[in-house]
Amino acid sequence: MKCHYCGGEMKKEKTSYSVNKLGYHLIIDDINAWICSQCGETYFEGEVIDAIQDVIESTDKGITKVKDILLTAQE
């Protein structure tokens, strides 16, 4: 597989994914990805992206619920 960015060779490896959102920082380690050996560009397969999005959506809901509870407690 060739990198769409630089044309380098892509290798299947493990990597981390992180997101900063809604006042939280989430890191998911040991995710399968294609990583370019030349430029380091990372590509995730569709099912991996879907799983990451599910985790983020679930975390968003949990964070929102916690914030709502804290706001109610302050009133």
ABEGO torsion letter per residue (X at the ends): XBBAAAGBBBBBBBBBBBBBBGGBBBBBBGBBBBBBAAAGBBBBBAAAAAAAAAAAAAAAAAAAAAAAAAAAAAX
